[in-house]
């Protein structure tokens, strides 16, 4: 399979990149910065809210661990930077998710009401400073600056993510599925493009497949979290679909489970499955370093769609989620698809995960 540039790009040795790395190289011995980051990374709530951060330089490895804590704090239908990603690449995934997750929290969590735009603006200011070679004052951007320099990441996908999260400040309803796809093209797809850049993939065809996968994963999450989003005043089901199935928003807010709602949920699941099917070539064509990871995303999304379809309108009563046996099945299928020499271990691993 052809990659955009024949594999991971060589280490950037430009003066700017060397300057970035010099500023954030690990310090020997424990530092106050390391202690603070260890404390906030161990938080079981919102690690980034522990303030103030130390004024002295932050130790790079601790910043990566901080990002890992943020990335893993949210429940996903697929693992984030699983053991199937080579160690040399794995930790560089965490700053991407940490950046996106923090910005998403600014846009959607109740405690940021009244200051959402200000927080997102400050986050973007830090992003721009990071890419201009200025010393970061936050662990997410210390790690992100290192990753961006090593893999020659562009700033544009990060800016697109922020544009998507800003849409959440002004838009709580979507008239058509086209409008919804425009939203996920900003709020979800750029993260997929960044992951491909880590692997050195610049092929536009692969990025188109990644966009379809991002749409599918985002849509699946929306139907899975329908009840929680309604409680926050948000509704991602397109208004045109509500009208077509004669489902009133008032009934959704009241938690009424009807046959019409069952039909609507089945329709949204079917359309979302089509997005995953359009993304299938990405799993077939991507190289071995990300093959199992992407297969896990694909099967994890499809598996939660099965659960949503079975729940039907009862997604308003109980949030569908993957069980341990579901996750075991996802791992097994991913290994059978792209596991290569690992696939023969799939049965044993799946049995262990399903216990």
C-alpha positions as CSV (number, residue, x, y, z in Angstrom):
1,X,0.0,0.0,0.0
2,X,1.3,3.4,-0.9
3,X,1.7,6.1,1.7
4,X,1.6,9.7,0.9
5,X,5.3,10.2,1.6
6,X,6.6,6.7,2.1
7,X,6.4,6.4,5.9
8,X,7.0,8.6,8.9
9,X,8.8,11.8,8.0
10,X,12.4,12.3,9.1
11,X,13.1,14.2,12.2
12,X,12.8,17.9,11.5
13,X,16.3,19.4,12.0
14,X,15.3,23.0,11.1
15,X,16.5,25.7,13.6
16,X,12.9,26.2,14.7
17,X,12.3,22.6,15.5
18,X,15.6,22.2,17.3
19,X,14.8,25.3,19.3
20,X,11.4,23.8,20.3
21,X,13.0,20.5,21.4
22,X,15.8,22.2,23.3
23,X,13.2,24.2,25.3
24,X,11.2,21.1,26.2
25,X,13.9,18.5,26.7
26,X,13.6,16.3,29.8
27,X,15.4,17.7,32.9
28,X,17.4,15.3,35.0
29,X,16.1,14.6,38.5
30,X,12.7,15.4,40.0
31,X,11.3,19.0,39.7
32,X,8.5,20.8,41.2
33,X,6.8,20.8,37.8
34,X,7.0,17.0,37.7
35,X,5.4,16.8,41.1
36,X,2.5,19.1,40.2
37,X,1.8,17.2,36.9
38,X,1.9,13.9,38.7
39,X,-0.7,15.2,41.1
40,X,-3.1,16.5,38.5
41,X,-2.6,13.5,36.3
42,X,-3.7,11.3,39.1
43,X,-6.9,13.4,39.5
44,X,-10.1,11.3,38.8
45,X,-12.1,14.4,37.8
46,X,-10.7,17.1,35.5
47,X,-6.9,17.0,35.7
48,X,-6.4,20.3,33.9
49,X,-8.3,22.3,36.6
50,X,-5.5,21.9,39.1
51,X,-3.9,25.4,39.2
52,X,-1.7,27.2,39.3
53,X,0.9,25.4,37.2
54,X,4.5,25.8,38.1
55,X,6.4,28.8,36.6
56,X,9.6,26.7,36.1
57,X,10.1,24.6,32.9
58,X,7.9,21.5,32.8
59,X,9.5,18.0,32.5
60,X,8.6,16.6,29.1
61,X,7.9,13.0,30.1
62,X,5.6,14.2,32.9
63,X,3.8,16.3,30.4
64,X,3.2,13.3,28.2
65,X,1.9,11.4,31.2
66,X,-0.4,14.3,32.0
67,X,-1.8,14.1,28.4
68,X,-2.3,10.4,28.7
69,X,-4.4,10.9,31.8
70,X,-6.6,13.4,30.0
71,X,-6.9,11.2,26.9
72,X,-7.9,8.1,28.9
73,X,-10.2,9.9,31.3
74,X,-13.1,9.9,28.9
75,X,-14.9,6.6,28.0
76,X,-14.5,5.7,24.4
77,X,-16.0,2.9,22.3
78,X,-12.4,2.0,21.3
79,X,-9.1,2.3,23.1
80,X,-7.0,5.4,22.8
81,X,-3.4,4.6,21.8
82,X,-3.7,0.9,22.5
83,X,-0.8,-1.5,23.0
84,X,-1.1,-2.4,19.3
85,X,0.4,1.0,18.4
86,X,4.3,0.9,18.3
87,X,5.8,2.5,21.5
88,X,7.6,5.1,19.4
89,X,4.3,6.5,18.2
90,X,2.0,5.7,21.1
91,X,2.8,8.6,23.4
92,X,2.5,11.1,20.6
93,X,-1.2,10.3,20.2
94,X,-2.0,11.5,23.8
95,X,-1.3,15.3,23.2
96,X,-3.7,15.3,20.3
97,X,-6.5,13.8,22.3
98,X,-5.7,16.0,25.3
99,X,-5.8,19.1,23.2
100,X,-9.2,18.1,21.7
101,X,-10.7,16.9,24.9
102,X,-9.9,20.0,26.9
103,X,-11.3,22.3,24.2
104,X,-14.4,20.1,24.0
105,X,-14.9,20.5,27.7
106,X,-14.6,24.2,27.5
107,X,-17.4,24.2,24.8
108,X,-19.8,21.8,26.5
109,X,-19.3,21.4,30.3
110,X,-21.7,23.3,32.5
111,X,-18.9,24.8,34.7
112,X,-17.6,26.8,31.8
113,X,-20.9,28.5,31.1
114,X,-20.4,32.3,30.6
115,X,-16.7,31.9,29.8
116,X,-16.7,29.3,27.1
117,X,-15.5,31.6,24.3
118,X,-12.9,33.1,26.5
119,X,-11.4,29.7,27.4
120,X,-11.4,28.6,23.8
121,X,-9.7,31.9,22.7
122,X,-7.1,31.4,25.4
123,X,-6.6,27.8,24.3
124,X,-6.1,28.9,20.7
125,X,-3.6,31.6,21.8
126,X,-1.6,28.9,23.5
127,X,-1.8,26.8,20.3
128,X,-0.4,29.6,18.2
129,X,2.3,30.4,20.6
130,X,3.3,26.7,20.6
131,X,3.6,26.6,16.8
132,X,5.5,29.9,16.8
133,X,8.2,28.4,19.0
134,X,7.3,30.2,22.2
135,X,7.9,28.3,25.5
136,X,4.6,26.7,26.5
137,X,3.3,27.2,30.1
138,X,0.9,24.3,30.1
139,X,1.8,20.5,30.0
140,X,-0.5,19.8,27.1
141,X,1.3,22.3,24.9
142,X,4.8,21.2,26.1
143,X,4.0,17.7,24.9
144,X,2.2,19.0,21.8
145,X,5.1,21.3,20.8
146,X,7.4,18.3,20.9
147,X,5.1,16.0,18.9
148,X,4.4,18.8,16.3
149,X,8.1,19.4,15.8
150,X,9.0,15.7,15.5
151,X,6.3,14.9,13.0
152,X,6.0,18.2,11.2
153,X,2.3,18.5,12.1
154,X,0.4,21.5,10.6
155,X,-1.5,23.9,12.8
156,X,-4.6,23.9,10.5
157,X,-6.3,20.7,11.9
158,X,-6.0,22.0,15.4
159,X,-7.6,25.3,14.4
160,X,-10.4,23.4,12.6
161,X,-11.1,21.5,15.8
162,X,-11.4,24.7,17.7
163,X,-13.7,26.1,15.0
164,X,-15.9,23.0,15.4
165,X,-16.0,23.4,19.2
166,X,-17.0,27.0,18.7
167,X,-19.9,25.9,16.7
168,X,-21.2,24.3,19.9
169,X,-21.4,27.8,21.4
170,X,-23.9,29.0,18.9
171,X,-25.6,26.0,17.4
172,X,-27.6,23.5,19.5
173,X,-29.9,22.1,16.7
174,X,-29.2,21.0,13.1
175,X,-31.7,21.3,10.3
176,X,-30.3,18.7,8.0
177,X,-27.8,15.9,7.9
178,X,-25.6,18.0,5.7
179,X,-25.4,20.6,8.5
180,X,-24.5,17.9,10.9
181,X,-21.8,16.5,8.6
182,X,-20.3,20.0,8.4
183,X,-20.1,20.1,12.1
184,X,-18.3,16.8,12.5
185,X,-16.0,17.7,9.6
186,X,-14.7,20.4,12.0
187,X,-15.2,18.9,15.4
188,X,-14.1,15.3,14.7
189,X,-12.4,14.7,11.3
190,X,-9.2,16.9,12.0
191,X,-8.2,14.5,14.8
192,X,-8.2,11.6,12.3
193,X,-6.1,13.6,9.9
194,X,-3.6,14.3,12.7
195,X,-3.3,10.6,13.5
196,X,-2.5,9.9,9.9
197,X,0.1,12.6,9.8
198,X,1.8,10.8,12.8
199,X,2.2,7.8,10.6
200,X,3.5,9.8,7.7
201,X,0.3,9.4,5.6
202,X,-0.4,12.3,3.2
203,X,-2.3,10.4,0.6
204,X,-5.6,12.4,0.0
205,X,-7.6,9.2,-0.5
206,X,-6.6,7.9,2.9
207,X,-7.6,11.2,4.5
208,X,-11.0,11.0,2.8
209,X,-11.6,7.6,4.3
210,X,-10.5,8.9,7.7
211,X,-13.1,11.7,7.4
212,X,-15.8,9.1,6.8
213,X,-14.6,7.1,9.8
214,X,-14.6,10.3,11.9
215,X,-18.2,11.1,10.8
216,X,-19.3,7.6,11.7
217,X,-17.7,7.6,15.1
218,X,-19.1,11.0,15.9
219,X,-22.6,10.1,14.8
220,X,-22.5,6.9,16.8
221,X,-21.5,8.9,19.9
222,X,-24.4,11.3,19.3
223,X,-27.0,8.5,19.2
224,X,-25.4,6.8,22.2
225,X,-25.5,10.1,24.2
226,X,-28.9,11.3,23.1
227,X,-30.3,11.5,26.6
228,X,-27.2,13.3,28.1
229,X,-27.1,15.8,25.3
230,X,-30.8,16.6,25.7
231,X,-30.1,17.3,29.4
232,X,-27.5,19.8,28.2
233,X,-29.9,21.5,25.8
234,X,-28.4,19.9,22.7
235,X,-30.0,17.8,20.0
236,X,-28.0,16.4,17.2
237,X,-30.8,14.4,15.4
238,X,-31.5,16.5,12.3
239,X,-34.8,18.4,12.4
240,X,-35.6,16.9,8.9
241,X,-35.4,13.4,10.4
242,X,-37.6,14.3,13.4
243,X,-40.3,15.6,11.0
244,X,-40.0,12.6,8.7
245,X,-40.6,10.1,11.5
246,X,-43.1,12.4,13.3
247,X,-41.0,12.6,16.5
248,X,-41.5,15.7,18.6
249,X,-38.6,17.2,20.4
250,X,-40.9,17.6,23.4
251,X,-41.4,13.9,23.5
252,X,-37.6,13.4,23.5
253,X,-37.2,15.7,26.4
254,X,-39.9,14.0,28.3
255,X,-38.2,10.6,27.7
256,X,-41.2,9.1,25.8
257,X,-40.3,5.9,24.1
258,X,-42.5,5.4,21.0
259,X,-42.6,3.2,17.9
260,X,-41.8,6.3,15.9
261,X,-38.7,6.9,18.0
262,X,-37.7,3.3,17.5
263,X,-37.9,3.7,13.8
264,X,-35.9,7.0,13.9
265,X,-33.1,5.3,15.9
266,X,-33.0,2.4,13.4
267,X,-32.8,4.9,10.6
268,X,-29.9,6.9,12.2
269,X,-28.0,3.7,12.9
270,X,-28.4,2.5,9.3
271,X,-27.1,5.8,7.9
272,X,-24.2,5.7,10.4
273,X,-23.3,2.2,9.3
274,X,-23.1,3.4,5.8
275,X,-20.4,6.0,6.9
276,X,-18.4,3.2,8.5
277,X,-18.7,1.1,5.3
278,X,-17.3,4.0,3.2
279,X,-14.4,4.2,5.7
280,X,-13.6,0.4,5.4
281,X,-10.8,0.9,2.8
282,X,-8.8,2.8,5.4
283,X,-8.5,-0.3,7.5
284,X,-7.4,-2.4,4.5
285,X,-4.9,0.1,3.2
286,X,-3.2,1.7,6.2
287,X,0.2,0.3,7.3
288,X,0.8,-2.1,10.2
289,X,1.7,0.6,12.7
290,X,-1.9,1.8,12.9
291,X,-3.8,-1.1,11.2
292,X,-5.1,-2.8,14.4
293,X,-5.8,0.6,16.0
294,X,-8.0,1.7,13.1
295,X,-9.7,-1.7,13.0
296,X,-10.5,-1.3,16.7
297,X,-12.1,2.0,16.0
298,X,-14.1,0.6,13.1
299,X,-15.3,-2.5,15.0
300,X,-15.9,-0.5,18.2
301,X,-18.1,1.9,16.4
302,X,-20.0,-0.8,14.6
303,X,-20.5,-2.7,17.8
304,X,-22.0,0.2,19.7
305,X,-24.3,0.8,16.7
306,X,-25.6,-2.8,17.2
307,X,-26.3,-1.9,20.9
308,X,-28.0,1.4,20.0
309,X,-30.2,-0.4,17.4
310,X,-31.2,-3.0,19.9
311,X,-32.1,-0.3,22.5
312,X,-34.1,1.7,20.0
313,X,-36.0,4.5,21.7
314,X,-34.8,3.2,25.1
315,X,-31.6,5.2,24.5
316,X,-33.6,7.8,26.3
317,X,-33.8,5.6,29.3
318,X,-30.3,4.0,29.5
319,X,-27.1,4.9,27.7
320,X,-25.9,1.9,25.6
321,X,-22.4,0.9,26.3
322,X,-19.9,-1.8,25.4
323,X,-19.5,-4.7,27.9
324,X,-16.3,-6.5,28.5
325,X,-17.5,-9.3,26.2
326,X,-18.3,-6.7,23.5
327,X,-14.8,-5.3,23.9
328,X,-13.3,-8.8,23.6
329,X,-15.2,-9.3,20.4
330,X,-14.0,-6.0,19.0
331,X,-10.4,-6.9,19.8
332,X,-10.8,-10.4,18.2
333,X,-12.3,-9.0,15.0
334,X,-9.7,-6.3,14.7
335,X,-6.9,-8.9,15.1
336,X,-8.5,-11.2,12.6
337,X,-8.8,-8.3,10.1
338,X,-5.4,-6.7,10.4
339,X,-3.6,-8.6,13.2
340,X,-1.3,-10.6,10.9
341,X,0.9,-12.8,13.1
342,X,-1.0,-11.6,16.1
343,X,-4.3,-13.0,14.9
344,X,-3.7,-16.5,16.2
345,X,-3.5,-15.1,19.7
346,X,-6.9,-13.4,19.3
347,X,-9.0,-16.2,20.8
348,X,-6.9,-16.3,24.0
349,X,-6.9,-12.5,24.4
350,X,-10.6,-12.3,23.7
351,X,-11.4,-14.9,26.3
352,X,-9.2,-13.0,28.8
353,X,-10.9,-9.7,28.1
354,X,-14.3,-11.3,28.3
355,X,-13.9,-12.7,31.8
